[in-house]
């Protein structure tokens, strides 16, 4: 894949994940409501923990020898977000028209594209691709 396109995709994924950190780390009511649906009393742990993992994923996407780990983490986090929307949160949250769900799908797809482009760097099995 073209390196410029791949770079743009990584920027889109990182910016999208990083913009949510403000809400997660400051305890915005929308974020608290969402994570309360998912984790009940332990919403703060899950909210902040998810934010930390999204921060790590965003950094790893731009770390040359660790990009594959960033892609795996990105796809895993967004896969979890998609499943949460489908099972507990619903497609639409706080009358957002499904934007949060759509963003999770977009970032999941980007994570898979980056992972595919970095498949040779996957530990233990990358040499088979």
MARZARO-526959 format. One record per atom (N, C-alpha, C): residue number from 0; residue in three letters; atom name; x, y, z. Coordinates in pm, 1 decimal. Layout:
N
NUM;ALA;CA;X;Y;Z
...
This chain:
129
0;UNK;N;83.5;-118.2;0.0
0;UNK;CA;0.0;0.0;0.0
0;UNK;C;87.8;124.4;0.0
1;UNK;N;40.9;227.2;-63.8
1;UNK;CA;111.1;354.5;-71.6
1;UNK;C;138.3;406.7;69.8
2;UNK;N;263.4;446.0;96.3
2;UNK;CA;301.6;490.5;230.9
2;UNK;C;228.4;617.1;273.5
3;UNK;N;199.8;706.1;178.1
3;UNK;CA;128.1;829.2;212.2
3;UNK;C;-15.1;798.8;255.3
4;UNK;N;-81.0;710.1;183.3
4;UNK;CA;-218.1;672.9;218.9
4;UNK;C;-220.0;603.8;354.8
5;UNK;N;-124.5;514.2;376.0
5;UNK;CA;-115.7;444.8;504.1
5;UNK;C;-92.9;544.1;618.1
6;UNK;N;-7.1;641.9;595.6
6;UNK;CA;19.3;744.9;696.0
6;UNK;C;-108.4;823.0;727.6
7;UNK;N;-182.1;861.8;624.6
7;UNK;CA;-307.2;936.2;644.1
7;UNK;C;-407.5;852.9;724.2
8;UNK;N;-417.3;723.5;691.7
8;UNK;CA;-508.0;635.6;765.9
8;UNK;C;-469.0;627.6;913.3
9;UNK;N;-339.6;617.4;939.9
9;UNK;CA;-293.5;611.7;1078.7
9;UNK;C;-323.4;742.3;1151.9
10;UNK;N;-307.0;853.9;1082.6
10;UNK;CA;-337.5;984.1;1143.2
10;UNK;C;-486.1;992.4;1177.9
11;UNK;N;-572.5;948.8;1086.6
11;UNK;CA;-717.1;950.2;1112.3
11;UNK;C;-749.7;865.9;1235.0
12;UNK;N;-692.3;745.9;1241.9
12;UNK;CA;-718.5;657.5;1356.7
12;UNK;C;-668.5;720.7;1486.2
13;UNK;N;-545.8;771.0;1484.4
13;UNK;CA;-487.7;828.1;1606.0
13;UNK;C;-564.4;951.7;1652.0
14;UNK;N;-596.8;1040.7;1560.6
14;UNK;CA;-669.8;1162.2;1598.8
14;UNK;C;-806.1;1126.3;1657.0
15;UNK;N;-873.0;1031.1;1595.3
15;UNK;CA;-1004.9;991.3;1644.8
15;UNK;C;-994.4;933.5;1784.8
16;UNK;N;-896.5;846.5;1807.1
16;UNK;CA;-881.2;789.4;1941.5
16;UNK;C;-836.0;895.0;2042.5
17;UNK;N;-743.9;981.9;2001.9
17;UNK;CA;-690.9;1081.9;2094.4
17;UNK;C;-794.1;1187.3;2131.8
18;UNK;N;-883.7;1221.6;2040.4
18;UNK;CA;-982.8;1324.8;2073.6
18;UNK;C;-1078.8;1279.8;2182.2
19;UNK;N;-1098.2;1149.8;2197.8
19;UNK;CA;-1189.3;1101.3;2301.5
19;UNK;C;-1124.7;1099.0;2440.0
20;UNK;N;-992.8;1111.5;2443.8
20;UNK;CA;-923.2;1102.4;2572.3
20;UNK;C;-963.1;1214.0;2666.8
21;UNK;N;-986.8;1332.8;2616.2
21;UNK;CA;-1028.0;1444.2;2701.0
21;UNK;C;-1153.1;1406.0;2780.2
22;UNK;N;-1250.0;1347.7;2710.9
22;UNK;CA;-1376.2;1310.1;2775.8
22;UNK;C;-1356.5;1196.1;2874.5
23;UNK;N;-1271.9;1100.4;2836.6
23;UNK;CA;-1248.3;986.1;2925.8
23;UNK;C;-1170.6;1027.5;3050.0
24;UNK;N;-1066.2;1106.3;3032.2
24;UNK;CA;-978.7;1140.3;3144.6
24;UNK;C;-1035.9;1248.6;3235.8
25;UNK;N;-1122.7;1335.3;3181.9
25;UNK;CA;-1179.9;1441.0;3266.8
25;UNK;C;-1310.9;1399.4;3330.4
26;UNK;N;-1361.7;1283.2;3294.0
26;UNK;CA;-1486.3;1235.1;3352.5
26;UNK;C;-1608.7;1309.6;3302.3
27;UNK;N;-1609.8;1337.5;3171.7
27;UNK;CA;-1726.8;1402.9;3113.3
27;UNK;C;-1849.5;1313.6;3133.1
28;UNK;N;-1963.5;1376.1;3158.6
28;UNK;CA;-2084.5;1301.3;3191.4
28;UNK;C;-2122.1;1201.7;3081.8
29;UNK;N;-2104.4;1239.7;2954.0
29;UNK;CA;-2136.2;1148.4;2843.4
29;UNK;C;-2052.0;1021.4;2850.6
30;UNK;N;-1925.4;1039.1;2883.4
30;UNK;CA;-1835.6;925.5;2894.5
30;UNK;C;-1870.5;839.6;3015.5
31;UNK;N;-1902.9;904.5;3126.1
31;UNK;CA;-1942.9;830.5;3246.4
31;UNK;C;-2069.6;749.1;3218.3
32;UNK;N;-2166.5;811.1;3151.7
32;UNK;CA;-2291.2;740.9;3119.4
32;UNK;C;-2265.0;618.2;3032.9
33;UNK;N;-2181.5;634.8;2931.3
33;UNK;CA;-2151.7;524.3;2839.8
33;UNK;C;-2084.0;408.7;2913.7
34;UNK;N;-1980.5;440.1;2991.5
34;UNK;CA;-1906.7;333.7;3059.6
34;UNK;C;-1983.1;274.6;3177.5
35;UNK;N;-2078.6;350.2;3233.2
35;UNK;CA;-2164.4;294.2;3337.4
35;UNK;C;-2253.0;184.9;3278.6
36;UNK;N;-2299.8;204.5;3155.4
36;UNK;CA;-2378.3;99.9;3087.5
36;UNK;C;-2295.2;-27.1;3069.6
37;UNK;N;-2166.0;-9.3;3050.4
37;UNK;CA;-2078.4;-123.6;3024.6
37;UNK;C;-2025.3;-189.3;3151.3
38;UNK;N;-1987.4;-107.5;3248.9
38;UNK;CA;-1914.3;-162.4;3363.4
38;UNK;C;-1978.9;-136.2;3498.4
39;UNK;N;-2090.6;-68.2;3500.9
39;UNK;CA;-2155.9;-41.9;3628.8
39;UNK;C;-2068.8;39.4;3722.1
40;UNK;N;-2049.0;-11.3;3843.1
40;UNK;CA;-1971.5;59.5;3945.7
40;UNK;C;-1825.8;80.2;3906.4
41;UNK;N;-1775.0;-2.0;3820.1
41;UNK;CA;-1634.1;5.1;3783.2
41;UNK;C;-1612.4;88.6;3657.0
42;UNK;N;-1705.6;179.3;3628.2
42;UNK;CA;-1695.7;257.7;3505.3
42;UNK;C;-1568.0;339.4;3498.9
43;UNK;N;-1524.1;396.9;3610.2
43;UNK;CA;-1404.3;481.7;3608.7
43;UNK;C;-1281.5;400.2;3568.7
44;UNK;N;-1269.3;280.4;3622.9
44;UNK;CA;-1156.2;193.8;3589.2
44;UNK;C;-1156.9;160.5;3440.0
45;UNK;N;-1273.5;124.7;3388.7
45;UNK;CA;-1283.6;88.2;3247.3
45;UNK;C;-1265.8;210.2;3156.6
46;UNK;N;-1321.4;322.5;3196.2
46;UNK;CA;-1312.2;445.1;3117.0
46;UNK;C;-1167.2;491.2;3105.0
47;UNK;N;-1098.0;500.3;3216.7
47;UNK;CA;-959.2;546.3;3216.5
47;UNK;C;-868.0;440.4;3154.1
48;UNK;N;-893.2;313.4;3184.6
48;UNK;CA;-813.5;205.6;3126.2
48;UNK;C;-823.5;202.0;2974.9
49;UNK;N;-943.9;219.8;2923.6
49;UNK;CA;-962.9;224.0;2779.7
49;UNK;C;-890.5;344.0;2720.5
50;UNK;N;-896.7;456.6;2788.6
50;UNK;CA;-825.9;576.1;2742.2
50;UNK;C;-675.8;554.5;2735.7
51;UNK;N;-620.4;491.7;2837.5
51;UNK;CA;-476.2;463.6;2839.6
51;UNK;C;-438.8;371.9;2722.7
52;UNK;N;-519.3;268.6;2699.7
52;UNK;CA;-490.4;176.0;2588.9
52;UNK;C;-502.2;244.9;2453.6
53;UNK;N;-598.5;336.0;2438.6
53;UNK;CA;-611.2;409.5;2312.9
53;UNK;C;-492.8;503.6;2292.6
54;UNK;N;-442.9;561.4;2400.6
54;UNK;CA;-323.5;645.9;2392.0
54;UNK;C;-203.4;563.4;2348.0
55;UNK;N;-185.1;447.2;2408.0
55;UNK;CA;-74.7;358.3;2371.4
55;UNK;C;-87.2;315.3;2225.5
56;UNK;N;-207.6;276.6;2183.2
56;UNK;CA;-228.9;234.9;2044.5
56;UNK;C;-193.4;347.5;1948.2
57;UNK;N;-234.1;469.7;1980.0
57;UNK;CA;-206.0;584.9;1893.8
57;UNK;C;-56.0;608.7;1879.4
58;UNK;N;16.8;593.0;1988.2
58;UNK;CA;163.1;611.1;1983.9
58;UNK;C;227.5;498.5;1903.7
59;UNK;N;185.8;375.1;1929.4
59;UNK;CA;246.8;260.5;1861.0
59;UNK;C;223.1;261.6;1710.4
60;UNK;N;113.3;319.6;1665.9
60;UNK;CA;87.7;326.2;1522.0
60;UNK;C;197.5;401.9;1448.2
61;UNK;N;268.2;490.8;1519.9
61;UNK;CA;373.3;572.0;1458.0
61;UNK;C;513.1;535.6;1505.3
62;UNK;N;525.1;423.7;1574.2
62;UNK;CA;655.6;375.2;1619.4
62;UNK;C;698.1;265.2;1523.1
63;UNK;N;799.6;292.4;1443.2
63;UNK;CA;831.4;208.4;1326.7
63;UNK;C;836.3;58.4;1354.9
64;UNK;N;903.0;14.7;1456.4
64;UNK;CA;914.3;-129.4;1480.0
64;UNK;C;799.4;-185.6;1563.1
65;UNK;N;709.7;-100.1;1606.1
65;UNK;CA;596.9;-143.0;1690.0
65;UNK;C;461.7;-114.3;1625.3
66;UNK;N;461.8;-70.4;1499.8
66;UNK;CA;337.1;-36.1;1431.9
66;UNK;C;239.3;-152.5;1431.7
67;UNK;N;290.1;-273.0;1413.5
67;UNK;CA;202.3;-390.3;1410.2
67;UNK;C;127.9;-406.3;1542.5
68;UNK;N;193.0;-375.6;1653.8
68;UNK;CA;127.5;-385.3;1784.1
68;UNK;C;21.2;-275.7;1800.2
69;UNK;N;50.2;-157.5;1746.6
69;UNK;CA;-48.2;-50.5;1746.7
69;UNK;C;-171.2;-87.9;1666.0
70;UNK;N;-148.5;-153.7;1552.5
70;UNK;CA;-260.1;-196.4;1467.6
70;UNK;C;-343.0;-304.5;1536.1
71;UNK;N;-276.1;-399.5;1599.9
71;UNK;CA;-347.7;-505.6;1672.0
71;UNK;C;-429.4;-445.8;1786.1
72;UNK;N;-368.0;-354.7;1862.2
72;UNK;CA;-436.9;-291.4;1974.4
72;UNK;C;-554.2;-205.9;1926.1
73;UNK;N;-532.4;-132.3;1817.8
73;UNK;CA;-639.2;-49.7;1760.9
73;UNK;C;-757.1;-135.9;1717.8
74;UNK;N;-729.4;-240.0;1641.1
74;UNK;CA;-836.7;-328.0;1593.3
74;UNK;C;-906.4;-396.9;1710.7
75;UNK;N;-831.4;-438.3;1810.8
75;UNK;CA;-890.4;-504.0;1927.5
75;UNK;C;-979.4;-410.8;2007.7
76;UNK;N;-931.5;-289.6;2032.7
76;UNK;CA;-1011.7;-192.7;2107.5
76;UNK;C;-1139.3;-156.4;2032.9
77;UNK;N;-1126.9;-133.6;1903.5
77;UNK;CA;-1244.6;-95.0;1825.9
77;UNK;C;-1338.8;-214.0;1804.6
78;UNK;N;-1283.5;-333.4;1797.8
78;UNK;CA;-1368.7;-452.5;1793.0
78;UNK;C;-1450.8;-463.1;1920.0
79;UNK;N;-1388.1;-435.4;2033.5
79;UNK;CA;-1460.4;-434.3;2160.5
79;UNK;C;-1565.8;-325.1;2165.0
80;UNK;N;-1532.2;-208.5;2111.1
80;UNK;CA;-1629.1;-98.0;2106.9
80;UNK;C;-1749.2;-134.6;2019.7
81;UNK;N;-1723.2;-196.4;1905.7
81;UNK;CA;-1831.6;-237.4;1815.6
81;UNK;C;-1921.7;-338.3;1885.6
82;UNK;N;-1862.0;-437.2;1948.7
82;UNK;CA;-1941.7;-538.3;2019.1
82;UNK;C;-2021.5;-474.9;2133.9
83;UNK;N;-1961.9;-378.7;2202.6
83;UNK;CA;-2033.0;-310.2;2311.1
83;UNK;C;-2154.3;-235.1;2258.0
84;UNK;N;-2137.2;-171.1;2143.8
84;UNK;CA;-2250.3;-100.4;2083.2
84;UNK;C;-2359.2;-198.4;2041.8
85;UNK;N;-2319.9;-310.3;1987.0
85;UNK;CA;-2417.9;-407.2;1938.6
85;UNK;C;-2489.6;-481.0;2051.6
86;UNK;N;-2424.3;-494.4;2166.6
86;UNK;CA;-2483.5;-574.5;2274.2
86;UNK;C;-2539.1;-493.7;2391.1
87;UNK;N;-2477.0;-380.3;2427.3
87;UNK;CA;-2519.6;-308.2;2547.4
87;UNK;C;-2555.5;-162.0;2524.2
88;UNK;N;-2477.3;-93.4;2445.5
88;UNK;CA;-2494.6;51.3;2431.5
88;UNK;C;-2603.8;85.9;2330.7
89;UNK;N;-2604.4;12.4;2221.2
89;UNK;CA;-2693.0;44.7;2109.9
89;UNK;C;-2616.1;121.2;2003.5
90;UNK;N;-2668.3;119.9;1883.0
90;UNK;CA;-2601.1;188.9;1771.8
90;UNK;C;-2594.1;338.6;1799.4
91;UNK;N;-2701.4;393.5;1850.5
91;UNK;CA;-2707.5;536.6;1880.4
91;UNK;C;-2694.4;556.1;2030.6
92;UNK;N;-2604.8;646.7;2069.4
92;UNK;CA;-2584.2;677.0;2211.4
92;UNK;C;-2600.3;827.4;2230.6
93;UNK;N;-2683.3;866.7;2324.1
93;UNK;CA;-2709.0;1009.2;2352.1
93;UNK;C;-2750.4;1086.3;2227.0
94;UNK;N;-2834.7;1024.3;2145.5
94;UNK;CA;-2886.8;1088.7;2024.5
94;UNK;C;-2776.4;1137.1;1930.3
95;UNK;N;-2669.4;1059.9;1918.7
95;UNK;CA;-2557.9;1100.3;1832.1
95;UNK;C;-2575.3;1055.5;1687.1
96;UNK;N;-2686.1;989.9;1657.1
96;UNK;CA;-2710.4;945.2;1521.1
96;UNK;C;-2620.3;830.0;1478.6
97;UNK;N;-2557.3;763.9;1574.1
97;UNK;CA;-2470.7;651.6;1543.3
97;UNK;C;-2328.5;690.3;1507.5
98;UNK;N;-2291.4;815.4;1531.4
98;UNK;CA;-2156.7;862.3;1494.8
98;UNK;C;-2049.1;788.3;1573.0
99;UNK;N;-2070.8;766.8;1701.0
99;UNK;CA;-1971.3;695.7;1782.7
99;UNK;C;-1952.6;553.6;1731.3
100;UNK;N;-2062.1;487.4;1698.3
100;UNK;CA;-2056.5;351.9;1643.6
100;UNK;C;-1986.3;352.2;1507.4
101;UNK;N;-2022.7;445.6;1422.1
101;UNK;CA;-1959.4;456.9;1290.7
101;UNK;C;-1810.1;482.9;1300.5
102;UNK;N;-1771.5;565.9;1396.7
102;UNK;CA;-1628.6;593.8;1418.3
102;UNK;C;-1554.8;467.6;1459.7
103;UNK;N;-1617.1;388.2;1545.4
103;UNK;CA;-1554.8;262.8;1588.6
103;UNK;C;-1534.2;169.2;1469.5
104;UNK;N;-1632.2;162.8;1380.3
104;UNK;CA;-1619.1;78.3;1261.6
104;UNK;C;-1506.9;129.0;1172.2
105;UNK;N;-1504.4;261.1;1147.9
105;UNK;CA;-1399.8;319.9;1063.7
105;UNK;C;-1261.1;290.3;1119.5
106;UNK;N;-1240.7;312.3;1248.8
106;UNK;CA;-1109.1;292.2;1309.8
106;UNK;C;-1073.8;144.1;1313.2
107;UNK;N;-1172.4;57.2;1331.5
107;UNK;CA;-1148.2;-86.8;1325.1
107;UNK;C;-1095.7;-124.6;1186.2
108;UNK;N;-1161.4;-75.5;1082.0
108;UNK;CA;-1119.2;-104.7;944.1
108;UNK;C;-978.2;-51.6;919.1
109;UNK;N;-949.7;68.4;966.2
109;UNK;CA;-813.9;123.4;950.8
109;UNK;C;-713.1;35.9;1023.3
110;UNK;N;-746.1;-8.7;1144.7
110;UNK;CA;-656.3;-97.2;1218.7
110;UNK;C;-626.8;-224.6;1141.4
111;UNK;N;-728.1;-282.2;1077.6
111;UNK;CA;-710.6;-404.3;997.9
111;UNK;C;-624.3;-375.6;875.1
112;UNK;N;-646.4;-261.5;809.1
112;UNK;CA;-565.6;-224.9;692.2
112;UNK;C;-419.1;-208.2;731.1
113;UNK;N;-394.0;-137.9;841.0
113;UNK;CA;-255.6;-119.0;887.1
113;UNK;C;-195.3;-253.5;926.0
114;UNK;N;-271.7;-337.4;994.2
114;UNK;CA;-222.8;-470.0;1031.4
114;UNK;C;-187.4;-552.0;907.5
115;UNK;N;-272.2;-547.4;806.8
115;UNK;CA;-245.1;-620.0;682.7
115;UNK;C;-117.7;-567.5;616.6
116;UNK;N;-99.3;-436.5;617.1
116;UNK;CA;20.5;-379.5;554.2
116;UNK;C;147.2;-412.2;633.0
117;UNK;N;131.8;-441.8;761.0
117;UNK;CA;245.8;-473.6;848.5
117;UNK;C;254.7;-623.0;879.3
118;UNK;N;182.7;-705.4;804.6
118;UNK;CA;170.7;-848.0;837.3
118;UNK;C;304.2;-920.5;846.4
119;UNK;N;403.7;-876.7;774.2
119;UNK;CA;534.7;-942.2;779.4
119;UNK;C;606.0;-917.7;912.5
120;UNK;N;560.4;-818.1;986.6
120;UNK;CA;622.2;-785.3;1115.0
120;UNK;C;549.9;-846.0;1235.2
121;UNK;N;449.4;-930.0;1209.7
121;UNK;CA;379.0;-995.6;1319.6
121;UNK;C;472.6;-1100.7;1379.9
122;UNK;N;497.9;-1093.8;1510.8
122;UNK;CA;589.4;-1190.2;1572.6
122;UNK;C;544.7;-1336.3;1550.3
123;UNK;N;639.8;-1420.5;1527.6
123;UNK;CA;624.8;-1565.6;1515.7
123;UNK;C;559.1;-1612.2;1385.5
124;UNK;N;462.3;-1538.4;1331.3
124;UNK;CA;393.1;-1584.9;1210.6
124;UNK;C;413.4;-1493.6;1091.7
125;UNK;N;471.2;-1376.8;1112.6
125;UNK;CA;487.3;-1281.0;1004.7
125;UNK;C;570.0;-1329.0;887.9
126;UNK;N;665.6;-1413.0;914.8
126;UNK;CA;752.9;-1463.1;807.5
126;UNK;C;677.4;-1552.9;708.7
127;UNK;N;560.4;-1601.0;745.4
127;UNK;CA;480.7;-1687.1;658.0
127;UNK;C;398.6;-1607.6;556.9
128;UNK;N;391.4;-1475.7;574.7
128;UNK;CA;314.8;-1392.0;484.7
128;UNK;C;406.4;-1330.7;382.2
